[in-house]
Amino acid sequence: MDPEYFQCYDMCWGTLGTVRPFSNFHSDVDAMEIQKSLEKKGTLVRILTNRTNAQRQEIAKAFEELTQKDLAAALKKALSGELEDLLLELLMPPLQYEAYCLQQAMVGIGTDEETLLEILCTRSGMVLQEISAAYKEIYKKDLDKELKGESSGDFAKLLMALLNKEELAGGVQRDIEALSATLNGKKADAGPWIDILTSRDADHLNKVLMGLELDIGQMVDQALEKKFSGDIRLGLKVLVECIQSPEGYLAKRLATSKTPILQRIMVSHSEENLLCIRAAYLKLTGTSLYTALQKQFKGDHLQALLAICRSED
């Protein structure tokens, strides 16, 4: 752990992120140190993981003014592999990064449905509209049309409803009855699930899901497993998990130990709720995320991940 974190860091107690504003911050000083130390991976890790994204944007601007070069391009020349990927991800503005992750989930052969669901289910409707605007600006394409092109049927309807989610009034008991009714026939109707689960606030939906479990006598995910199939089953199950515990769902994703998933979640949530995800990870696996990282990674890449994770639980 970098002692500078404890000596010069405004801990901003009350936030749920692990990366917080660096109090003794001077973008020009950081830019000069990076310019002098591009071959020293430890220096790059120390600076870029101990600054918020907003501060990193100031460093990138100062670096360009100092050197007439783009910082991301300079990092690409100096680094390689997973460390390069991680530090470049840290440099992306948050909305651009989310748009990039969605684009990567759809590019090439096949679609990474769960990454699409992870982002769409854990972000508010307002944030998703901002991500859509960033996607349009970067890729010159409409995100909703791209998502439609990668999906079909009820799953496509679910993705569109998630992208355009809004909170509408509804009665808890009425919603319970509507969802319960879909489970009575041979083939369940996904329509009410999509409509209700994407248009109510989290507190309302948790009451609905708890009431539904009492009504049907089984866990909601068990009912979904029996009554639905394919992508819509995956989509509804992920959405229910994220309603019940978004941090628990993200911890479960981290536990897959796949590097791209782990890096994306840690970067995306480092300034928001990574402390909660860490706690959920410990509860789920019995091992702290900080310890798990040390078992899986090594070298400067490990040091960067540990700096984002910040401490042992």
Secondary structure, DSSP 8 states (H G I E B T S, - for coil): --HHHHHHB---TT---S---BSS--HHHHHHHHHHTTT-HHHHHHHHTSS-HHHHHHHHHHHHHHHSS-HHHHHHHH--HHHHHHHHHHHS-HHHHHHHHHHHHHSSSS--HHHHHHHHHHS-HHHHHHHHHHHHHHHSS-HHHHHHHT--HHHHHHHHHHHT-------HHHHHHHHHHHTSSSS--HHHHHHHHTSS-HHHHHHHHHHHHHHHTS-HHHHHHHH--HHHHHHHHHHHHHHH-HHHHHHHHHTT--HHHHHHHHHHHTTTTHHHHHHHHHHHHSS-HHHHHHHH--HHHHHHHHHHH-S--
